[in-house]
Amino acid sequence: MFKLSFEGKLPEGWDKNLPVYTPADGELATRQASGKALDAIKKSVPFMFGGSADLASSNEMDKSGDDSFQYLHPERSNVWFGVREHAMGAAMNGIAHHGGLRTYGGTFLTFSDYMRGAIRLTALAESTATFVFTHDSIGLGEDGPTHQPVEHVTALRTVPNIVVLRPADANESTEAWRIAMTTPKSPVVLIFSRQKLPILDQSKLGSAREGVAKGAYILSEAKGGQPQLILIATGSEVKLAMGPSRCWSRTARLPA
């Protein structure tokens, strides 16, 4: 396993237990789906090493503390970074550049401002790391305008050599983690919702497994194949784009 980790490879069958959802599972916040995917990955990839900037319960990362990395317990893998996003990003840079571990770190999306320099350095160094940002969009919760991300998704997407994924539902969240684990020489940013979102019916709409890897895909075609309007959306806005509306009754709905 040591040799495998330094070669940048993953154990055989590492993704066999990644969760798959159907509409019967009800609504699920993408941050919750992220937590379930991460739990499954950590069970099969022992060299996963990371944590949250004092927001473990919000980021849906390890919350118990039983797996907390301490100087007396170097075998453990969950890091409590504390309220220091830039330092978390800097530590992730060092871990990723050294090799041997797959590192990740989580906080609120609006706090990506505090670690932008570290994220940019990870990208320019072509290091592999996963930045997990939750509480995306207007559905962030009770913290109000100071925690409201507005320009942050656009700002992250302008960083060279970086992959930014904003899943629309639980299955897309699982696939986003799959991409994060298999993307070489580039950090991956995963952006998740606080609020619950419906699970898209893959038996009637596009496949998340195939679509997320492409970066965009068609969920619903216009009747007769003649659209009057194309709707493109990501993240929690896909729910709105796919929702019923009298003014959209004769248009195509093609969210990305």
C-alpha atoms as an extended CHARMM CRD file, in Angstrom:
* protein
*
       256  EXT
         1         1  MET       CA              0.0000000000        0.0000000000        0.0000000000  PROA      1               0.0000000000
         2         2  PHE       CA              2.9380000000        2.3350000000        0.7360000000  PROA      2               0.0000000000
         3         3  LYS       CA              4.3450000000        1.8380000000       -2.7650000000  PROA      3               0.0000000000
         4         4  LEU       CA              0.8930000000        2.2370000000       -4.2960000000  PROA      4               0.0000000000
         5         5  SER       CA              0.3150000000        5.5580000000       -2.5460000000  PROA      5               0.0000000000
         6         6  PHE       CA              3.6290000000        7.0650000000       -3.6750000000  PROA      6               0.0000000000
         7         7  GLU       CA              2.9430000000        5.9820000000       -7.2370000000  PROA      7               0.0000000000
         8         8  GLY       CA             -0.2650000000        7.9950000000       -7.1550000000  PROA      8               0.0000000000
         9         9  LYS       CA             -2.3990000000        4.9020000000       -7.6350000000  PROA      9               0.0000000000
        10        10  LEU       CA             -5.4920000000        3.6320000000       -5.8330000000  PROA      10              0.0000000000
        11        11  PRO       CA             -6.2440000000        0.1650000000       -4.4280000000  PROA      11              0.0000000000
        12        12  GLU       CA             -8.1080000000       -2.1600000000       -6.7530000000  PROA      12              0.0000000000
        13        13  GLY       CA            -11.8570000000       -1.8460000000       -6.2520000000  PROA      13              0.0000000000
        14        14  TRP       CA            -11.5110000000        1.3400000000       -4.1940000000  PROA      14              0.0000000000
        15        15  ASP       CA            -14.8130000000        2.6730000000       -5.5280000000  PROA      15              0.0000000000
        16        16  LYS       CA            -16.9520000000       -0.4620000000       -5.3320000000  PROA      16              0.0000000000
        17        17  ASN       CA            -18.8090000000        0.7270000000       -2.2290000000  PROA      17              0.0000000000
        18        18  LEU       CA            -19.5250000000        4.2710000000       -3.3680000000  PROA      18              0.0000000000
        19        19  PRO       CA            -23.2160000000        4.9860000000       -2.7220000000  PROA      19              0.0000000000
        20        20  VAL       CA            -25.8340000000        5.1080000000       -5.4630000000  PROA      20              0.0000000000
        21        21  TYR       CA            -29.2320000000        6.7360000000       -4.9240000000  PROA      21              0.0000000000
        22        22  THR       CA            -32.7210000000        6.6570000000       -6.4160000000  PROA      22              0.0000000000
        23        23  PRO       CA            -35.6030000000        9.1350000000       -6.0190000000  PROA      23              0.0000000000
        24        24  ALA       CA            -37.0760000000        6.7050000000       -3.4670000000  PROA      24              0.0000000000
        25        25  ASP       CA            -34.2730000000        7.7350000000       -1.0880000000  PROA      25              0.0000000000
        26        26  GLY       CA            -35.8980000000       11.1560000000       -0.7430000000  PROA      26              0.0000000000
        27        27  GLU       CA            -34.1150000000       14.4950000000       -0.7410000000  PROA      27              0.0000000000
        28        28  LEU       CA            -30.5260000000       14.7720000000        0.4120000000  PROA      28              0.0000000000
        29        29  ALA       CA            -28.2010000000       17.7610000000        0.7490000000  PROA      29              0.0000000000
        30        30  THR       CA            -25.1720000000       17.3090000000       -1.4720000000  PROA      30              0.0000000000
        31        31  ARG       CA            -22.9250000000       17.9380000000        1.5580000000  PROA      31              0.0000000000
        32        32  GLN       CA            -24.5400000000       14.8660000000        3.1650000000  PROA      32              0.0000000000
        33        33  ALA       CA            -23.9710000000       12.8150000000        0.0230000000  PROA      33              0.0000000000
        34        34  SER       CA            -20.3690000000       14.0290000000        0.0260000000  PROA      34              0.0000000000
        35        35  GLY       CA            -19.8990000000       12.8150000000        3.5900000000  PROA      35              0.0000000000
        36        36  LYS       CA            -21.2540000000        9.3680000000        2.7200000000  PROA      36              0.0000000000
        37        37  ALA       CA            -18.9680000000        9.1260000000       -0.3170000000  PROA      37              0.0000000000
        38        38  LEU       CA            -15.9400000000       10.2230000000        1.7110000000  PROA      38              0.0000000000
        39        39  ASP       CA            -16.6980000000        7.6430000000        4.4140000000  PROA      39              0.0000000000
        40        40  ALA       CA            -16.8200000000        4.8960000000        1.7800000000  PROA      40              0.0000000000
        41        41  ILE       CA            -13.5530000000        6.0640000000        0.2120000000  PROA      41              0.0000000000
        42        42  LYS       CA            -11.6870000000        6.2260000000        3.5350000000  PROA      42              0.0000000000
        43        43  LYS       CA            -12.6070000000        2.6090000000        4.2670000000  PROA      43              0.0000000000
        44        44  SER       CA            -10.9410000000        1.4160000000        1.0550000000  PROA      44              0.0000000000
        45        45  VAL       CA             -8.1450000000        4.0010000000        0.6880000000  PROA      45              0.0000000000
        46        46  PRO       CA             -6.1390000000        3.9490000000        3.9480000000  PROA      46              0.0000000000
        47        47  PHE       CA             -3.8620000000        6.7880000000        2.8650000000  PROA      47              0.0000000000
        48        48  MET       CA             -6.6610000000        9.3900000000        2.8070000000  PROA      48              0.0000000000
        49        49  PHE       CA             -5.6060000000       12.2010000000        5.1720000000  PROA      49              0.0000000000
        50        50  GLY       CA             -7.4650000000       15.4230000000        5.8460000000  PROA      50              0.0000000000
        51        51  GLY       CA            -10.1960000000       17.1830000000        7.7500000000  PROA      51              0.0000000000
        52        52  SER       CA            -12.0850000000       20.4110000000        8.2780000000  PROA      52              0.0000000000
        53        53  ALA       CA            -11.3560000000       23.9560000000        9.4600000000  PROA      53              0.0000000000
        54        54  ASP       CA            -13.4610000000       23.6620000000       12.6160000000  PROA      54              0.0000000000
        55        55  LEU       CA            -16.5930000000       22.8890000000       10.5770000000  PROA      55              0.0000000000
        56        56  ALA       CA            -16.6020000000       19.0940000000       10.5830000000  PROA      56              0.0000000000
        57        57  SER       CA            -20.2940000000       18.7870000000       11.4430000000  PROA      57              0.0000000000
        58        58  SER       CA            -21.2250000000       21.2910000000        8.7320000000  PROA      58              0.0000000000
        59        59  ASN       CA            -18.8990000000       19.8470000000        6.0920000000  PROA      59              0.0000000000
        60        60  GLU       CA            -20.1100000000       16.3130000000        6.9140000000  PROA      60              0.0000000000
        61        61  MET       CA            -16.6100000000       15.0860000000        7.6630000000  PROA      61              0.0000000000
        62        62  ASP       CA            -15.5250000000       12.9690000000       10.6320000000  PROA      62              0.0000000000
        63        63  LYS       CA            -17.2650000000       14.4770000000       13.6610000000  PROA      63              0.0000000000
        64        64  SER       CA            -16.5640000000       12.0060000000       16.4490000000  PROA      64              0.0000000000
        65        65  GLY       CA            -12.9290000000       12.8330000000       17.1210000000  PROA      65              0.0000000000
        66        66  ASP       CA            -12.1900000000        9.1080000000       17.5300000000  PROA      66              0.0000000000
        67        67  ASP       CA            -10.1060000000        9.1670000000       14.3600000000  PROA      67              0.0000000000
        68        68  SER       CA             -8.3390000000       12.4260000000       15.2060000000  PROA      68              0.0000000000
        69        69  PHE       CA             -4.6750000000       12.7330000000       14.2420000000  PROA      69              0.0000000000
        70        70  GLN       CA             -2.5860000000       13.6030000000       17.3260000000  PROA      70              0.0000000000
        71        71  TYR       CA              1.0930000000       13.4570000000       18.1900000000  PROA      71              0.0000000000
        72        72  LEU       CA              0.4050000000       10.3780000000       20.3330000000  PROA      72              0.0000000000
        73        73  HSD       CA             -1.7080000000        8.8230000000       17.5550000000  PROA      73              0.0000000000
        74        74  PRO       CA              0.1550000000        9.2810000000       14.2400000000  PROA      74              0.0000000000
        75        75  GLU       CA             -1.7450000000        6.3260000000       12.7750000000  PROA      75              0.0000000000
        76        76  ARG       CA             -4.9840000000        8.3070000000       12.6660000000  PROA      76              0.0000000000
        77        77  SER       CA             -6.1030000000       10.2480000000        9.6100000000  PROA      77              0.0000000000
        78        78  ASN       CA             -8.6140000000       12.9540000000       10.5430000000  PROA      78              0.0000000000
        79        79  VAL       CA             -7.1450000000       16.4380000000       11.0610000000  PROA      79              0.0000000000
        80        80  TRP       CA             -8.8560000000       19.1440000000       13.0990000000  PROA      80              0.0000000000
        81        81  PHE       CA             -7.2670000000       22.1340000000       11.3580000000  PROA      81              0.0000000000
        82        82  GLY       CA             -8.9990000000       24.7520000000       13.4950000000  PROA      82              0.0000000000
        83        83  VAL       CA            -10.2580000000       28.1390000000       12.2950000000  PROA      83              0.0000000000
        84        84  ARG       CA             -7.3630000000       28.7100000000        9.9230000000  PROA      84              0.0000000000
        85        85  GLU       CA             -8.3020000000       28.1120000000        6.2980000000  PROA      85              0.0000000000
        86        86  HSD       CA             -5.0910000000       29.4840000000        4.8030000000  PROA      86              0.0000000000
        87        87  ALA       CA             -2.9660000000       27.3120000000        7.0990000000  PROA      87              0.0000000000
        88        88  MET       CA             -5.1260000000       24.3240000000        6.1910000000  PROA      88              0.0000000000
        89        89  GLY       CA             -4.5030000000       24.9800000000        2.5060000000  PROA      89              0.0000000000
        90        90  ALA       CA             -0.7780000000       25.4040000000        3.1340000000  PROA      90              0.0000000000
        91        91  ALA       CA             -0.6290000000       22.1020000000        5.0250000000  PROA      91              0.0000000000
        92        92  MET       CA             -2.5270000000       20.4020000000        2.2150000000  PROA      92              0.0000000000
        93        93  ASN       CA              0.0110000000       21.8100000000       -0.2530000000  PROA      93              0.0000000000
        94        94  GLY       CA              2.8850000000       20.2670000000        1.6490000000  PROA      94              0.0000000000
        95        95  ILE       CA              1.1470000000       16.9010000000        2.0170000000  PROA      95              0.0000000000
        96        96  ALA       CA              0.1500000000       16.7620000000       -1.6440000000  PROA      96              0.0000000000
        97        97  HSD       CA              3.5400000000       17.8530000000       -2.9460000000  PROA      97              0.0000000000
        98        98  HSD       CA              5.3750000000       15.3430000000       -0.7420000000  PROA      98              0.0000000000
        99        99  GLY       CA              3.2350000000       12.4440000000       -1.9490000000  PROA      99              0.0000000000
       100       100  GLY       CA              2.2060000000        9.2500000000       -0.2180000000  PROA      100             0.0000000000
       101       101  LEU       CA             -1.1370000000       10.6000000000        1.0380000000  PROA      101             0.0000000000
       102       102  ARG       CA             -4.3530000000       11.7400000000       -0.6140000000  PROA      102             0.0000000000
       103       103  THR       CA             -5.2810000000       14.9520000000        1.1430000000  PROA      103             0.0000000000
       104       104  TYR       CA             -8.5370000000       16.8760000000        1.4680000000  PROA      104             0.0000000000
       105       105  GLY       CA             -9.7950000000       19.8430000000        3.4620000000  PROA      105             0.0000000000
       106       106  GLY       CA            -13.2000000000       21.3800000000        4.0380000000  PROA      106             0.0000000000
       107       107  THR       CA            -14.7900000000       24.6900000000        5.0210000000  PROA      107             0.0000000000
       108       108  PHE       CA            -17.6320000000       26.9890000000        3.9310000000  PROA      108             0.0000000000
       109       109  LEU       CA            -17.5010000000       28.1700000000        0.3240000000  PROA      109             0.0000000000
       110       110  THR       CA            -17.3630000000       31.8330000000        1.3310000000  PROA      110             0.0000000000
       111       111  PHE       CA            -14.1580000000       31.1440000000        3.3020000000  PROA      111             0.0000000000
       112       112  SER       CA            -12.3630000000       30.0380000000        0.1360000000  PROA      112             0.0000000000
       113       113  ASP       CA            -11.3160000000       33.7110000000        0.0160000000  PROA      113             0.0000000000
       114       114  TYR       CA             -9.0480000000       33.1000000000        2.9970000000  PROA      114             0.0000000000
       115       115  MET       CA             -7.2060000000       30.2670000000        1.2710000000  PROA      115             0.0000000000
       116       116  ARG       CA             -7.2090000000       31.4260000000       -2.3390000000  PROA      116             0.0000000000
       117       117  GLY       CA             -3.4290000000       31.8270000000       -2.3910000000  PROA      117             0.0000000000
       118       118  ALA       CA             -2.9630000000       28.2790000000       -1.1160000000  PROA      118             0.0000000000
       119       119  ILE       CA             -5.4420000000       26.8760000000       -3.6520000000  PROA      119             0.0000000000
       120       120  ARG       CA             -3.7020000000       28.7210000000       -6.4650000000  PROA      120             0.0000000000
       121       121  LEU       CA             -0.3120000000       27.3750000000       -5.3640000000  PROA      121             0.0000000000
       122       122  THR       CA             -1.6670000000       23.8180000000       -5.3360000000  PROA      122             0.0000000000
       123       123  ALA       CA             -2.8670000000       24.2790000000       -8.9030000000  PROA      123             0.0000000000
       124       124  LEU       CA              0.3570000000       25.8400000000      -10.1600000000  PROA      124             0.0000000000
       125       125  ALA       CA              2.3940000000       23.0760000000       -8.4890000000  PROA      125             0.0000000000
       126       126  GLU       CA              0.2350000000       20.4600000000      -10.2520000000  PROA      126             0.0000000000
       127       127  SER       CA             -0.4030000000       18.7670000000       -6.9160000000  PROA      127             0.0000000000
       128       128  THR       CA             -3.3430000000       16.4830000000       -6.2440000000  PROA      128             0.0000000000
       129       129  ALA       CA             -5.6310000000       17.6940000000       -3.4500000000  PROA      129             0.0000000000
       130       130  THR       CA             -9.3730000000       17.9560000000       -2.8800000000  PROA      130             0.0000000000
       131       131  PHE       CA            -10.8900000000       21.1750000000       -1.5480000000  PROA      131             0.0000000000
       132       132  VAL       CA            -14.3810000000       20.6280000000       -0.1480000000  PROA      132             0.0000000000
       133       133  PHE       CA            -16.6440000000       23.6830000000        0.1520000000  PROA      133             0.0000000000
       134       134  THR       CA            -20.1700000000       23.4830000000        1.5540000000  PROA      134             0.0000000000
       135       135  HSD       CA            -23.0050000000       25.9440000000        2.1940000000  PROA      135             0.0000000000
       136       136  ASP       CA            -23.2110000000       27.0360000000       -1.4150000000  PROA      136             0.0000000000
       137       137  SER       CA            -25.9070000000       29.3590000000       -2.8140000000  PROA      137             0.0000000000
       138       138  ILE       CA            -28.7250000000       31.3050000000       -1.1560000000  PROA      138             0.0000000000
       139       139  GLY       CA            -29.7160000000       28.2310000000        0.8490000000  PROA      139             0.0000000000
       140       140  LEU       CA            -26.7070000000       28.5210000000        3.1360000000  PROA      140             0.0000000000
       141       141  GLY       CA            -28.5870000000       28.6860000000        6.4430000000  PROA      141             0.0000000000
       142       142  GLU       CA            -28.8630000000       31.0080000000        9.4010000000  PROA      142             0.0000000000
       143       143  ASP       CA            -25.4560000000       32.7220000000        9.2410000000  PROA      143             0.0000000000
       144       144  GLY       CA            -26.6150000000       35.4630000000        6.9010000000  PROA      144             0.0000000000
       145       145  PRO       CA            -24.8790000000       37.8310000000        4.4590000000  PROA      145             0.0000000000
       146       146  THR       CA            -21.3460000000       37.4380000000        5.8670000000  PROA      146             0.0000000000
       147       147  HSD       CA            -21.4430000000       33.7620000000        4.8960000000  PROA      147             0.0000000000
       148       148  GLN       CA            -23.1930000000       34.3090000000        1.5610000000  PROA      148             0.0000000000
       149       149  PRO       CA            -21.0090000000       33.1820000000       -1.3820000000  PROA      149             0.0000000000
       150       150  VAL       CA            -21.6550000000       35.3230000000       -4.4470000000  PROA      150             0.0000000000
       151       151  GLU       CA            -18.5850000000       35.5550000000       -6.6750000000  PROA      151             0.0000000000
       152       152  HSD       CA            -16.7180000000       32.5860000000       -5.2070000000  PROA      152             0.0000000000
       153       153  VAL       CA            -17.6120000000       29.8920000000       -7.7530000000  PROA      153             0.0000000000
       154       154  THR       CA            -16.5950000000       32.1600000000      -10.6360000000  PROA      154             0.0000000000
       155       155  ALA       CA            -13.3730000000       33.1300000000       -8.8600000000  PROA      155             0.0000000000
       156       156  LEU       CA            -12.4060000000       29.4990000000       -8.3090000000  PROA      156             0.0000000000
       157       157  ARG       CA            -13.1360000000       28.5790000000      -11.9060000000  PROA      157             0.0000000000
       158       158  THR       CA            -10.6880000000       31.2110000000      -13.1410000000  PROA      158             0.0000000000
       159       159  VAL       CA             -7.7150000000       29.5820000000      -11.3770000000  PROA      159             0.0000000000
       160       160  PRO       CA             -5.4930000000       27.8190000000      -13.9500000000  PROA      160             0.0000000000
       161       161  ASN       CA             -5.1740000000       24.0250000000      -13.7750000000  PROA      161             0.0000000000
       162       162  ILE       CA             -8.0680000000       23.4150000000      -11.4240000000  PROA      162             0.0000000000
       163       163  VAL       CA            -11.2360000000       21.3200000000      -11.6850000000  PROA      163             0.0000000000
       164       164  VAL       CA            -14.3710000000       22.8170000000      -10.1170000000  PROA      164             0.0000000000
       165       165  LEU       CA            -17.4540000000       20.6060000000       -9.6900000000  PROA      165             0.0000000000
       166       166  ARG       CA            -20.8240000000       21.7410000000       -8.3510000000  PROA      166             0.0000000000
       167       167  PRO       CA            -23.0990000000       18.6800000000       -8.1180000000  PROA      167             0.0000000000
       168       168  ALA       CA            -26.8600000000       18.9320000000       -8.5390000000  PROA      168             0.0000000000
       169       169  ASP       CA            -27.8310000000       15.9000000000       -6.4530000000  PROA      169             0.0000000000
       170       170  ALA       CA            -26.5390000000       12.9800000000       -4.3880000000  PROA      170             0.0000000000
       171       171  ASN       CA            -25.4510000000       10.8380000000       -7.3450000000  PROA      171             0.0000000000
       172       172  GLU       CA            -23.5640000000       13.7050000000       -8.9260000000  PROA      172             0.0000000000
       173       173  SER       CA            -21.8600000000       14.2210000000       -5.5520000000  PROA      173             0.0000000000
       174       174  THR       CA            -20.6670000000       10.6230000000       -5.5660000000  PROA      174             0.0000000000
       175       175  GLU       CA            -19.3490000000       11.0160000000       -9.0960000000  PROA      175             0.0000000000
       176       176  ALA       CA            -17.6370000000       14.2830000000       -8.1650000000  PROA      176             0.0000000000
       177       177  TRP       CA            -15.6520000000       12.4100000000       -5.5250000000  PROA      177             0.0000000000
       178       178  ARG       CA            -14.7770000000        9.7300000000       -8.0710000000  PROA      178             0.0000000000
       179       179  ILE       CA            -13.3310000000       12.4340000000      -10.3260000000  PROA      179             0.0000000000
       180       180  ALA       CA            -11.4770000000       14.0120000000       -7.3980000000  PROA      180             0.0000000000
       181       181  MET       CA             -9.8130000000       10.6860000000       -6.6550000000  PROA      181             0.0000000000
       182       182  THR       CA             -8.7820000000        9.9930000000      -10.2470000000  PROA      182             0.0000000000
       183       183  THR       CA             -7.6860000000       13.4160000000      -11.5340000000  PROA      183             0.0000000000
       184       184  PRO       CA             -3.8710000000       13.5690000000      -11.8300000000  PROA      184             0.0000000000
       185       185  LYS       CA             -1.6970000000       16.6840000000      -11.4500000000  PROA      185             0.0000000000
       186       186  SER       CA             -4.5920000000       18.9840000000      -10.6320000000  PROA      186             0.0000000000
       187       187  PRO       CA             -6.5090000000       19.9390000000       -7.4880000000  PROA      187             0.0000000000
       188       188  VAL       CA            -10.2620000000       19.4010000000       -7.5270000000  PROA      188             0.0000000000
       189       189  VAL       CA            -12.7520000000       21.7510000000       -5.8750000000  PROA      189             0.0000000000
       190       190  LEU       CA            -16.0580000000       20.1980000000       -4.7800000000  PROA      190             0.0000000000
       191       191  ILE       CA            -18.9110000000       22.6030000000       -3.9970000000  PROA      191             0.0000000000
       192       192  PHE       CA            -21.8940000000       21.2610000000       -2.0460000000  PROA      192             0.0000000000
       193       193  SER       CA            -25.2540000000       22.5460000000       -0.8280000000  PROA      193             0.0000000000
       194       194  ARG       CA            -26.4460000000       22.9140000000        2.7250000000  PROA      194             0.0000000000
       195       195  GLN       CA            -30.0780000000       22.4380000000        1.7660000000  PROA      195             0.0000000000
       196       196  LYS       CA            -31.6410000000       19.1570000000        0.7050000000  PROA      196             0.0000000000
       197       197  LEU       CA            -32.1170000000       18.5560000000       -3.0020000000  PROA      197             0.0000000000
       198       198  PRO       CA            -34.2010000000       16.0020000000       -4.9140000000  PROA      198             0.0000000000
       199       199  ILE       CA            -32.4070000000       13.0200000000       -6.4150000000  PROA      199             0.0000000000
       200       200  LEU       CA            -32.6140000000       13.1240000000      -10.1970000000  PROA      200             0.0000000000
       201       201  ASP       CA            -34.2220000000       10.0470000000      -11.7350000000  PROA      201             0.0000000000
       202       202  GLN       CA            -31.4170000000        8.4980000000      -13.7890000000  PROA      202             0.0000000000
       203       203  SER       CA            -33.8210000000        6.0130000000      -15.3560000000  PROA      203             0.0000000000
       204       204  LYS       CA            -35.5480000000        8.9060000000      -17.1300000000  PROA      204             0.0000000000
       205       205  LEU       CA            -32.8560000000       11.5930000000      -17.2420000000  PROA      205             0.0000000000
       206       206  GLY       CA            -29.1420000000       11.5760000000      -18.0380000000  PROA      206             0.0000000000
       207       207  SER       CA            -26.6780000000        9.3070000000      -16.2340000000  PROA      207             0.0000000000
       208       208  ALA       CA            -24.6150000000       11.0310000000      -13.5340000000  PROA      208             0.0000000000
       209       209  ARG       CA            -21.8240000000        8.4600000000      -13.9320000000  PROA      209             0.0000000000
       210       210  GLU       CA            -21.3310000000        9.4270000000      -17.5660000000  PROA      210             0.0000000000
       211       211  GLY       CA            -22.4470000000       13.0430000000      -17.4410000000  PROA      211             0.0000000000
       212       212  VAL       CA            -20.3850000000       14.4630000000      -14.5670000000  PROA      212             0.0000000000
       213       213  ALA       CA            -17.1800000000       13.1610000000      -16.1320000000  PROA      213             0.0000000000
       214       214  LYS       CA            -18.0170000000       15.1320000000      -19.2880000000  PROA      214             0.0000000000
       215       215  GLY       CA            -18.4680000000       18.3720000000      -17.3450000000  PROA      215             0.0000000000
       216       216  ALA       CA            -21.9940000000       18.9250000000      -18.6810000000  PROA      216             0.0000000000
       217       217  TYR       CA            -24.7970000000       16.7700000000      -20.0020000000  PROA      217             0.0000000000
       218       218  ILE       CA            -28.4290000000       16.9100000000      -21.1250000000  PROA      218             0.0000000000
       219       219  LEU       CA            -31.0180000000       16.0340000000      -18.5140000000  PROA      219             0.0000000000
       220       220  SER       CA            -34.1880000000       16.6880000000      -20.4900000000  PROA      220             0.0000000000
       221       221  GLU       CA            -34.7900000000       17.3420000000      -24.1690000000  PROA      221             0.0000000000
       222       222  ALA       CA            -37.4860000000       19.5680000000      -25.6260000000  PROA      222             0.0000000000
       223       223  LYS       CA            -40.6080000000       17.8290000000      -26.8380000000  PROA      223             0.0000000000
       224       224  GLY       CA            -40.1670000000       17.0410000000      -30.4880000000  PROA      224             0.0000000000
       225       225  GLY       CA            -36.5140000000       18.0190000000      -30.2970000000  PROA      225             0.0000000000
       226       226  GLN       CA            -37.1980000000       21.6560000000      -31.2340000000  PROA      226             0.0000000000
       227       227  PRO       CA            -36.1830000000       23.8840000000      -28.2980000000  PROA      227             0.0000000000
       228       228  GLN       CA            -37.2020000000       27.5070000000      -28.0870000000  PROA      228             0.0000000000
       229       229  LEU       CA            -34.9510000000       28.0780000000      -25.1090000000  PROA      229             0.0000000000
       230       230  ILE       CA            -32.0050000000       26.2690000000      -23.5080000000  PROA      230             0.0000000000
       231       231  LEU       CA            -31.6820000000       26.3720000000      -19.7260000000  PROA      231             0.0000000000
       232       232  ILE       CA            -28.2430000000       25.6600000000      -18.2970000000  PROA      232             0.0000000000
       233       233  ALA       CA            -27.7380000000       25.2520000000      -14.5660000000  PROA      233             0.0000000000
       234       234  THR       CA            -25.3770000000       23.7340000000      -12.0050000000  PROA      234             0.0000000000
       235       235  GLY       CA            -25.6640000000       22.8200000000       -8.3260000000  PROA      235             0.0000000000
       236       236  SER       CA            -28.8920000000       23.6060000000       -6.5090000000  PROA      236             0.0000000000
       237       237  GLU       CA            -30.1630000000       25.7030000000       -9.4370000000  PROA      237             0.0000000000
       238       238  VAL       CA            -30.7420000000       22.5270000000      -11.4530000000  PROA      238             0.0000000000
       239       239  LYS       CA            -33.7480000000       21.8540000000       -9.2180000000  PROA      239             0.0000000000
       240       240  LEU       CA            -35.1770000000       25.2270000000      -10.2280000000  PROA      240             0.0000000000
       241       241  ALA       CA            -34.4050000000       24.7410000000      -13.9160000000  PROA      241             0.0000000000
       242       242  MET       CA            -36.1070000000       21.3390000000      -13.9050000000  PROA      242             0.0000000000
       243       243  GLY       CA            -39.0830000000       22.4750000000      -11.8500000000  PROA      243             0.0000000000
       244       244  PRO       CA            -42.5960000000       23.0260000000      -13.2230000000  PROA      244             0.0000000000
       245       245  SER       CA            -43.3590000000       26.4740000000      -14.5610000000  PROA      245             0.0000000000
       246       246  ARG       CA            -46.1050000000       27.7350000000      -16.8390000000  PROA      246             0.0000000000
       247       247  CYS       CA            -43.6850000000       29.9970000000      -18.6760000000  PROA      247             0.0000000000
       248       248  TRP       CA            -41.3530000000       27.0450000000      -19.3710000000  PROA      248             0.0000000000
       249       249  SER       CA            -44.0430000000       24.6240000000      -20.4860000000  PROA      249             0.0000000000
       250       250  ARG       CA            -43.0200000000       24.8220000000      -24.1340000000  PROA      250             0.0000000000
       251       251  THR       CA            -39.2770000000       25.1880000000      -23.7660000000  PROA      251             0.0000000000
       252       252  ALA       CA            -36.3590000000       22.8170000000      -23.5690000000  PROA      252             0.0000000000
       253       253  ARG       CA            -34.8050000000       22.1010000000      -20.2200000000  PROA      253             0.0000000000
       254       254  LEU       CA            -31.1390000000       21.2300000000      -20.6300000000  PROA      254             0.0000000000
       255       255  PRO       CA            -29.3260000000       21.8990000000      -17.3340000000  PROA      255             0.0000000000
       256       256  ALA       CA            -25.6330000000       21.0790000000      -17.1320000000  PROA      256             0.0000000000
